[in-house]
Amino acid sequence: MFRAQPMTRATLWLLASEAPDAALLLARHGTFAPVDEKREEMPESPAERYREIFLEADSRLNKILEHCGGTMPPLPDDIVAPNLAELEELNAWLKTLWQTCSATSESEARIEEERKHLTALRETFARLKSLDLDISRLFRHDSLLDARLGQLPSGNVQRLKEALALAGYLLSVFDVHEGLAFAVVAGPRGGAEGMGGVLIQAGWRDLPVPTELQSHPEKVRKFLETETVRLEQSHAAHCQVISDNLARFGERIQHARLSMTLARPLAEASLNGVRGKGQLSVFTGWVPKDKLDDLQQGLDARFHGRYMLETRQPKAVEHNHVPSLLRYPAWLGPFVPLVKSYGIPRYGEFDPALIFAVTYLLLFGAMFGDVGHGGVILMLSVLLYRKLGRGAWLGISAGVVSMGFGLLYGSIFGYEDVLEPVWLSPLHDPIRILTVAILFGVGFIVFTLLANIYNKLNAGHVAEALFDSTGLAGLVFYLGATGSIMGLAGQADFGQLAWGTALLGIVTVAVFKWVETRATLGERALVTAIETLETGINLFANTLSFMRVAAFSLNHVALALAVFTIANGLGTAGHWLTIFLGNVIIIVLEGGIVAIQALRLMYYEGFSRFFSGDGTEFTPLRLAGTKEASIRV
């Protein structure tokens, strides 16, 4: 749980003709993550042509499936992947089939466009039919009547009608819909000068009338009915063509889907380097150590000795490139995305997921400790479980821990005098809560330094693990300096031992910085001084950051007191309304801020000290439609 699963470097040698079946078997097992390894003795890329044909065929098949549909048949255990010749033959057939289907697809697109046009005509006609006249007569150029159809805000109708009357024009409203009035403006031709400005000021917009509607309403109605019948007949004929295609090609299309699914593993593996020469191919990748025996049994059953599998442990210099397979218990799963948002642990690096979950919840609860507020978060998380999915467990956990600290603090919905504190009340003992927060920060910083020492030793950087500012020397300095400060504060008396330990640690760091710096004497002295000074500043600045834990626990009480102060100056109804709204604001506003602050402490005071986060997640070959590699155990 605290580190990635051990990996084995696996190299599979076999005949090039059996490469598709080998890729299929590796994908079935789902435990082989291919990597590109350049080999002088294997300079060729035998699967490159296979991938090109696969991509062409896959694109055509997807278009055909959009047109014809169908279900994916089950994969028999004994089925083999298509070779290059079979894939080329399948691609050629899909090309021919798509030429047949594309004509039907174009017909479908044309029918859909005609349907949209007919729908628009119906909507326009629904507004115009109340005029009950031949629309074409309004737009005749030889008519003595000047007419316009349009729309305007219904509130402007009366004012526009009065303005038009002064010019001898009439305005008649024939429909009103959602605050818009649809109207016709008519008057003597030649008298329309200056009317454009009046119409614009009233918010007038001309209503375009399609040519199909410029006739008597009865003729338009019959036209629309005729068009509807014609489109329905065209659609029925189109559906029949699709049905005929399915009856004719359906079985072969499903076989094509099956073949493409079987061909995909080799096409994907070719991206990461399936090398070869002549009649020989080689797959190189990483396999979890505990899955190696199962994979070898599968190879024996399929190829009966017609292969060679070489395995070895990863070298120290390869750790940055080895993929990390991380497995977690189900209850830890909701916290994993928060860790992954920072990065993926390198292979062999300490995995902080468990520590993150525990520490994050402790920080949240300490800053937001209240039985009532935690209970509300718990209840909302349970009610929204279906929408939030596994993420709801974050809220449930935070709510439970908040309630636990609420009992320790004796706080419920901000009231400090209802419950007796099991431990202490931040309001009445702020110095103690501040001391505890700083001591927690000291413990957390010590842990991050130990984790960094582990990571450096695991990566083979022994000097950095022992003598660097974030290594053993930095830890010795930090412990000694912390003990010295505690002595000055009267909290403990470690005497000269603490001062000596701190001096030993910082001198070791300074010597290491001096030795590893490659520069002139002056530059070396300056770099050594700056980085040595930075060691002390950063360690104690990060420690003091944990004072915010005490600050927010006091802030939680202060906000509640502010709400109560306002509520006590109001009547009964106002009092309880203020209490209710104040608690809602505290839960939403302060709860969100505390969640962010706890995350910040974990990222910047914790992860930045020991967690690189630049690892690569284990992504094995898998058959399409199967689940990704699980992170749970």
C-alpha positions in Angstrom: 0.0 0.0 0.0 2.9 2.4 0.7 4.7 1.8 -2.6 4.0 0.6 -6.1 3.9 -3.1 -6.9 7.2 -4.7 -7.8 7.7 -4.8 -11.6 9.6 -7.2 -13.9 11.1 -6.2 -17.2 9.8 -8.8 -19.7 11.1 -9.3 -23.3 9.0 -11.7 -25.5 10.6 -13.2 -28.7 8.5 -15.0 -31.2 7.8 -15.4 -35.0 6.5 -12.2 -36.7 3.6 -14.2 -38.1 2.4 -14.8 -34.5 2.8 -11.2 -33.3 -1.0 -10.4 -33.6 -1.9 -13.5 -31.5 0.8 -12.5 -29.0 -0.5 -9.0 -28.6 -4.0 -10.4 -28.2 -2.9 -12.8 -25.5 -1.1 -10.0 -23.7 -4.2 -7.8 -23.9 -6.4 -10.7 -22.6 -4.1 -10.9 -19.5 -4.1 -7.2 -19.0 -0.8 -7.2 -17.2 1.8 -6.2 -19.9 2.6 -2.5 -20.4 4.7 -2.2 -23.6 7.7 0.2 -23.8 9.7 1.3 -26.8 13.2 -0.2 -26.6 15.6 0.5 -29.4 17.6 -2.6 -30.4 20.4 -2.6 -32.9 19.7 -6.2 -33.7 16.0 -5.4 -34.2 15.8 -2.2 -36.3 12.5 -2.8 -38.0 8.9 -1.9 -37.0 7.0 -4.8 -38.3 3.6 -3.7 -36.9 3.7 -0.2 -38.4 1.9 -1.2 -41.6 -0.5 -3.3 -39.5 -1.4 -0.2 -37.5 -1.9 2.0 -40.7 -4.4 -0.6 -42.1 -6.1 -1.0 -38.7 -6.7 2.8 -38.4 -8.2 3.0 -41.9 -10.5 0.0 -41.3 -11.5 1.2 -37.8 -12.5 4.6 -39.2 -14.6 3.1 -41.9 -16.2 0.6 -39.5 -17.2 3.3 -37.0 -18.9 5.2 -39.8 -20.8 2.1 -40.9 -21.8 1.3 -37.3 -23.2 4.8 -36.9 -25.4 4.0 -40.0 -26.2 0.3 -39.3 -25.7 -0.2 -35.6 -25.5 -3.7 -34.1 -24.2 -5.4 -31.0 -20.7 -6.7 -30.2 -20.5 -10.5 -30.3 -18.8 -12.3 -27.4 -15.1 -13.1 -27.8 -14.4 -16.9 -27.9 -11.4 -18.1 -25.9 -9.8 -19.9 -28.9 -10.2 -17.1 -31.5 -7.1 -15.7 -33.1 -6.3 -12.2 -34.2 -6.3 -11.4 -38.0 -2.9 -11.2 -39.7 -1.9 -8.4 -42.0 -3.3 -10.0 -45.2 -6.7 -10.7 -43.5 -6.7 -7.1 -42.1 -6.1 -5.7 -45.6 -8.9 -7.8 -47.1 -11.2 -6.6 -44.3 -10.3 -3.0 -45.0 -11.0 -3.4 -48.7 -14.4 -4.8 -48.0 -15.3 -2.1 -45.5 -14.3 0.5 -48.1 -16.7 -1.0 -50.6 -19.5 -1.3 -48.0 -19.0 2.3 -47.0 -19.5 3.4 -50.6 -22.9 1.7 -50.4 -23.8 3.0 -47.0 -22.6 6.6 -47.7 -25.3 7.0 -50.4 -27.9 6.1 -47.8 -26.3 8.3 -45.3 -26.5 11.3 -47.7 -30.1 10.5 -48.2 -30.7 10.5 -44.5 -29.0 13.9 -44.1 -31.1 15.3 -46.9 -34.3 14.0 -45.4 -33.3 15.5 -42.0 -32.7 18.9 -43.6 -36.1 18.8 -45.4 -37.7 18.0 -42.1 -36.1 20.9 -40.3 -37.2 23.2 -43.2 -40.8 21.9 -43.0 -40.9 22.4 -39.3 -39.8 26.0 -39.7 -42.5 26.5 -42.4 -45.1 25.1 -40.0 -44.1 27.5 -37.2 -44.2 30.5 -39.5 -47.6 29.4 -41.0 -49.0 29.0 -37.5 -48.6 32.7 -36.9 -49.7 33.8 -40.4 -52.8 31.7 -40.8 -54.9 34.0 -38.6 -54.5 36.7 -41.3 -56.7 34.5 -43.5 -55.5 36.1 -46.8 -53.2 35.5 -49.7 -49.9 36.7 -48.4 -48.6 37.1 -52.0 -51.0 40.0 -52.5 -49.3 42.0 -49.8 -46.0 41.9 -51.6 -47.1 42.7 -55.2 -45.0 45.4 -56.7 -47.9 46.7 -58.9 -50.2 47.1 -55.9 -51.2 50.5 -54.5 -50.7 49.1 -51.0 -47.4 49.2 -49.2 -47.4 46.4 -46.6 -44.9 44.9 -44.1 -45.0 41.9 -41.9 -42.9 41.9 -38.7 -42.6 41.6 -34.9 -42.1 44.1 -32.1 -42.3 44.1 -28.3 -46.0 44.0 -27.4 -45.5 47.0 -25.0 -44.7 49.2 -28.0 -47.7 48.4 -30.1 -50.0 51.3 -29.0 -47.3 53.9 -29.4 -46.3 52.7 -32.8 -49.9 52.5 -33.9 -50.4 56.2 -33.0 -47.2 57.2 -34.8 -48.2 55.3 -38.0 -51.7 56.8 -38.0 -50.2 60.3 -38.5 -48.7 59.0 -41.8 -51.9 57.3 -42.9 -50.7 53.8 -42.0 -52.5 51.1 -40.1 -51.0 48.5 -37.7 -52.9 45.3 -37.1 -51.7 42.7 -34.6 -52.5 39.1 -35.7 -50.6 37.1 -33.0 -48.9 37.6 -29.6 -46.3 35.1 -28.2 -43.9 35.5 -25.2 -44.0 39.3 -25.1 -43.7 39.7 -28.9 -46.5 41.0 -31.1 -46.7 39.9 -34.7 -48.3 42.5 -36.9 -48.9 43.8 -40.4 -48.3 47.5 -41.3 -50.1 48.8 -44.4 -50.6 52.1 -46.0 -50.5 53.9 -49.4 -47.4 53.1 -51.5 -45.0 56.0 -51.8 -45.8 57.3 -48.3 -43.2 55.1 -46.5 -40.4 57.8 -46.5 -39.2 58.2 -42.9 -41.2 55.2 -41.7 -38.1 53.1 -41.3 -36.8 55.1 -38.4 -40.1 55.0 -36.6 -40.2 51.2 -36.9 -36.7 50.8 -35.7 -37.3 53.0 -32.7 -40.3 50.8 -31.8 -38.1 47.6 -31.9 -39.6 46.4 -35.2 -38.1 43.4 -37.0 -39.3 42.3 -40.4 -40.7 38.8 -40.6 -39.4 37.1 -43.7 -42.1 35.0 -45.4 -40.8 31.9 -47.4 -41.9 31.6 -51.0 -43.9 28.4 -50.1 -46.1 30.4 -47.7 -46.9 33.3 -50.1 -50.3 32.0 -51.1 -53.8 31.6 -49.7 -53.8 29.8 -46.3 -55.8 26.9 -47.6 -53.3 26.2 -50.4 -50.4 26.5 -48.0 -52.1 24.1 -45.6 -52.5 21.5 -48.4 -48.9 22.0 -49.5 -47.7 21.4 -46.0 -49.8 18.2 -45.7 -48.5 16.9 -49.0 -44.9 17.6 -48.0 -45.4 15.8 -44.7 -46.7 12.7 -46.4 -43.8 12.8 -49.0 -41.2 13.0 -46.2 -42.8 10.2 -44.3 -42.7 8.0 -47.4 -39.0 9.0 -48.0 -38.1 8.1 -44.5 -39.9 4.8 -44.7 -38.0 4.0 -47.9 -34.7 5.0 -46.2 -35.5 2.7 -43.2 -36.2 -0.1 -45.6 -32.8 0.4 -47.3 -31.1 0.2 -43.9 -33.0 -2.9 -43.0 -32.0 -4.5 -46.3 -28.4 -3.6 -45.6 -28.5 -5.2 -42.2 -30.1 -8.3 -43.5 -27.5 -8.5 -46.2 -24.3 -7.4 -44.4 -25.3 -7.6 -40.7 -23.5 -10.9 -39.9 -20.3 -9.8 -41.7 -20.4 -6.4 -40.0 -20.5 -8.1 -36.6 -17.6 -10.3 -37.7 -15.7 -7.2 -38.8 -16.3 -5.7 -35.3 -14.9 -8.8 -33.7 -11.8 -8.8 -36.0 -11.1 -5.2 -35.3 -11.3 -5.8 -31.5 -8.8 -8.6 -31.9 -6.5 -6.5 -34.1 -6.5 -3.5 -31.8 -3.9 -4.8 -29.2 -1.1 -5.1 -31.9 -2.0 -1.8 -33.4 -1.7 -0.1 -30.0 1.4 -2.0 -29.1 3.1 -0.8 -32.3 3.0 2.8 -30.8 5.3 1.7 -28.0 7.6 -0.3 -30.1 7.1 -3.8 -31.4 10.6 -4.4 -32.9 11.6 -7.0 -35.3 13.8 -8.2 -38.1 12.9 -10.5 -40.9 10.7 -13.3 -39.5 11.3 -12.4 -35.8 9.4 -10.0 -33.6 10.0 -8.9 -30.0 7.7 -7.3 -27.4 9.3 -5.4 -24.5 7.4 -4.1 -21.5 6.7 -4.2 -17.8 4.8 -6.9 -15.9 3.8 -7.0 -12.2 6.0 -9.5 -10.5 3.1 -11.4 -9.0 1.5 -11.8 -12.4 4.5 -13.1 -14.3 3.8 -16.8 -13.7 0.2 -16.4 -15.0 1.4 -14.7 -18.1 4.0 -17.4 -18.7 1.4 -20.2 -18.3 -0.8 -18.4 -20.9 2.1 -18.2 -23.4 2.9 -21.9 -22.9 -0.8 -22.8 -23.5 -1.0 -20.7 -26.7 2.4 -21.1 -28.3 3.6 -24.4 -26.9 7.3 -23.3 -26.7 7.4 -21.3 -29.9 8.6 -18.2 -27.9 11.3 -17.1 -25.6 10.6 -14.9 -22.5 13.4 -13.0 -20.9 12.9 -11.3 -17.5 14.9 -9.2 -15.2 14.5 -6.8 -12.3 14.5 -3.1 -13.0 17.8 -1.3 -12.6 18.2 1.7 -10.3 18.8 4.0 -13.3 15.4 2.8 -14.8 13.2 3.7 -11.8 12.2 7.0 -13.3 10.8 5.2 -16.3 9.2 2.1 -14.7 5.4 2.5 -14.5 3.7 2.5 -11.1 0.9 0.0 -10.4 -0.8 1.2 -7.2 -3.3 -0.9 -5.4 -5.5 0.4 -2.6 -8.3 -0.9 -0.4 -11.8 0.2 -1.5 -12.2 2.6 1.5 -9.1 4.5 0.5 -10.2 4.9 -3.2 -12.0 8.3 -2.8 -8.8 9.9 -1.5 -6.7 8.7 -4.4 -7.8 11.3 -7.0 -6.7 14.1 -4.6 -3.2 12.5 -4.5 -3.2 11.9 -8.2 -4.1 15.6 -8.8 -0.6 16.3 -7.4 1.0 13.5 -9.4 1.8 9.8 -9.7 4.4 8.3 -7.4 7.6 7.2 -9.1 8.3 3.5 -9.1 9.8 2.7 -5.7 8.8 6.0 -4.2 6.8 6.3 -1.0 3.1 6.4 -1.8 1.5 9.0 0.4 -2.2 8.0 -0.2 -2.8 6.5 3.2 -0.9 9.2 5.1 -2.8 11.8 3.1 -6.2 10.4 3.9 -5.5 10.2 7.7 -3.7 13.6 8.0 -6.2 15.4 5.7 -9.1 14.3 7.8 -7.3 15.1 11.1 -6.6 18.6 9.8 -10.1 19.2 8.6 -11.6 18.0 11.8 -9.3 20.0 14.0 -10.1 23.2 12.0 -13.8 22.5 11.7 -14.7 20.6 14.9 -18.4 20.8 15.6 -20.9 18.1 16.2 -23.8 19.9 14.5 -21.8 21.1 11.4 -20.1 17.8 11.0 -23.5 16.0 11.2 -24.9 18.3 8.5 -21.9 17.4 6.2 -22.4 13.7 6.9 -26.2 13.9 6.2 -25.8 15.8 2.9 -23.1 13.4 1.8 -25.4 10.4 2.4 -28.3 12.1 0.7 -26.2 13.0 -2.4 -24.5 9.6 -2.5 -25.9 8.7 -5.9 -24.8 12.0 -7.5 -21.4 12.1 -5.9 -20.6 8.4 -6.2 -17.4 7.4 -4.3 -16.7 11.1 -3.7 -19.5 11.1 -1.2 -17.2 9.1 1.1 -14.9 12.1 1.4 -17.8 14.1 2.8 -19.0 11.2 5.0 -15.4 10.8 6.5 -15.0 14.6 6.9 -18.4 14.8 8.6 -17.6 12.0 11.1 -14.2 13.4 12.0 -15.6 16.9 12.4 -18.2 15.5 14.8 -15.5 13.7 16.7 -13.5 16.9 17.2 -16.7 18.6 18.0 -17.1 16.3 21.0 -13.5 16.9 22.0 -14.1 20.7 21.8 -17.6 20.6 23.3 -19.1 22.5 20.3 -22.5 21.9 18.6 -23.8 24.4 16.0 -21.4 26.9 17.5 -22.8 26.6 21.1 -19.9 26.1 23.5 -22.0 25.6 26.7 -24.3 22.7 25.7 -21.7 19.9 25.7 -18.8 19.4 28.1 -15.5 19.3 26.2 -13.9 15.9 26.3 -10.5 17.4 25.7 -10.4 21.2 25.5 -12.3 24.2 24.3 -10.3 26.3 21.7 -12.1 29.5 23.0 -11.0 29.0 26.6 -7.6 27.5 26.0 -6.1 29.1 22.8 -2.5 28.7 23.8 -2.9 25.0 24.3 -4.5 24.5 20.9 -1.8 26.6 19.3 0.9 24.5 21.0 -0.7 21.3 19.8 -1.0 22.6 16.2 2.7 23.4 16.1 3.7 20.1 17.7 1.6 18.3 15.0 3.4 20.4 12.4 6.8 19.3 13.8 5.7 15.6 13.7 4.5 16.0 10.1 7.7 17.7 9.0 9.7 15.0 10.6 7.7 12.4 8.7 8.2 14.1 5.4 12.0 14.2 5.9 12.0 10.5 6.8 9.9 9.8 3.7 12.4 11.8 1.5 15.3 9.9 3.0 13.6 6.6 2.1 12.9 7.8 -1.5 16.5 9.0 -2.0 18.0 5.7 -0.7 15.6 3.7 -2.8 16.7 5.7 -5.9 20.4 5.2 -5.1 21.1 8.8 -4.1 22.9 7.9 -0.9 24.7 11.2 -0.5 21.6 13.3 -0.8 19.7 11.0 1.6 22.4 11.4 4.3 23.8 14.9 3.9 21.3 17.1 2.1 19.0 19.7 3.7 16.0 17.3 3.2 18.0 14.3 4.2 19.3 12.9 7.4 21.5 16.0 8.1 18.5 18.3 7.7 16.4 16.0 10.0 19.2 16.1 12.7 19.3 19.9 12.4 15.5 20.2 12.6 15.2 18.0 15.7 18.1 19.8 17.4 16.8 23.2 16.6 13.2 22.3 17.6 14.5 20.9 21.0 16.5 24.1 21.5 13.5 26.3 20.8 11.3 24.2 23.2 14.0 24.8 25.8 13.9 28.5 25.3 10.1 28.4 25.6 10.2 26.5 28.8 8.4 23.5 27.3 11.4 21.1 27.7 15.0 21.1 28.7 17.3 19.2 26.4 20.4 21.2 27.4 23.5 21.3 25.3 22.5 18.1 23.4 19.9 20.0 21.4 22.2 22.8 20.5 25.0 20.4 19.6 22.7 18.3 17.4 21.4 21.3 15.6 25.0 22.6 14.9 26.1 19.2 13.7 23.2 19.0 11.3 23.5 22.5 9.8 27.3 22.2 9.4 26.9 18.8 7.6 24.4 20.4 5.2 26.8 23.4 4.6 29.7 21.0 3.9 27.5 19.0 1.5 26.4 22.1 -0.4 30.0 23.3 -0.6 31.2 20.0 -2.0 28.4 19.5 -4.6 28.5 23.1 -5.9 30.7 23.3 -9.0 31.7 27.0 -9.3 34.4 29.5 -8.4 35.3 30.1 -4.8 33.2 33.2 -4.4 30.1 31.7 -6.0 30.5 28.5 -4.1 30.6 30.4 -0.8 27.6 32.4 -1.7 25.5 29.4 -2.9 26.5 27.5 0.3 25.5 30.4 2.6 22.2 30.9 0.8 21.1 27.3 0.7 22.2 26.6 4.2 20.2 29.7 5.4 17.3 28.5 3.3 17.3 25.2 5.1 16.5 26.7 8.4 14.0 29.2 7.1 12.0 26.7 5.0 11.8 24.1 7.7 10.5 26.5 10.4 8.3 28.5 8.0 6.6 25.3 7.0 6.2 24.4 10.7 4.6 27.7 11.5 2.2 27.2 8.7 0.5 24.7 10.9 -0.5 27.6 13.2 -3.4 28.0 10.8 -4.9 24.8 12.2 -5.3 26.6 15.6 -6.3 29.8 13.9 -9.2 28.2 12.0 -10.4 26.3 15.0 -10.6 29.7 16.8 -12.1 31.3 13.7 -14.8 28.7 13.8 -15.8 29.8 17.3 -15.4 33.5 16.5 -17.8 33.2 13.5 -20.4 31.4 15.7 -20.0 34.2 18.4 -20.6 36.8 15.7 -23.8 35.1 14.6 -25.0 34.8 18.2 -24.3 38.5 18.9 -26.4 39.6 15.9 -29.2 37.1 16.7 -29.4 38.2 20.4 -30.3 41.8 19.2 -33.4 40.6 17.3 -36.8 39.3 18.2 -37.7 35.6 18.5 -38.3 35.0 14.8 -35.3 37.0 13.7 -33.1 35.4 16.3 -33.7 31.8 15.1 -33.7 32.9 11.4 -30.3 34.5 12.0 -29.0 31.4 13.8 -30.2 29.2 11.0 -28.7 31.4 8.2 -25.5 32.0 10.1 -24.9 28.2 10.5 -25.6 27.7 6.8 -23.0 30.3 6.0 -20.4 28.8 8.4 -20.9 25.3 6.9 -20.7 26.5 3.3 -18.1 29.3 3.5 -15.8 28.2 6.3 -16.2 24.5 5.5 -15.0 25.2 1.9 -12.1 27.3 3.1 -11.0 24.7 5.7 -11.1 22.0 3.1 -8.8 24.0 0.8 -6.5 25.0 3.6 -6.1 21.3 4.7 -5.3 20.4 1.1 -2.8 23.2 0.9 -1.0 22.0 4.0 -0.7 18.5 2.6 0.5 19.7 -0.8 2.9 22.5 0.1 4.1 21.6 3.5 4.1 17.8 2.9 4.2 16.6 -0.7 6.6 19.2 -1.9 9.2 17.9 0.5 9.3 14.3 -0.5 6.9 13.5 -3.3 8.1 14.1 -6.9 4.7 13.2 -8.5 6.3 12.7 -11.9 5.8 8.9 -12.1 4.0 7.1 -14.9 0.9 5.1 -14.2 0.8 1.5 -15.2 -1.2 1.2 -18.4 -1.3 -2.3 -19.8 -2.6 -3.6 -23.1 -6.3 -4.4 -22.8 -9.0 -5.6 -25.0 -11.5 -2.9 -25.9 -14.5 -2.9 -23.5 -12.6 -4.5 -20.6 -12.0 -2.7 -17.3 -8.9 -0.7 -16.7 -6.3 -2.0 -14.3 -7.8 -1.8 -10.9 -6.3 0.3 -8.1 -8.0 -1.7 -5.4 -7.3 -5.0 -3.7 
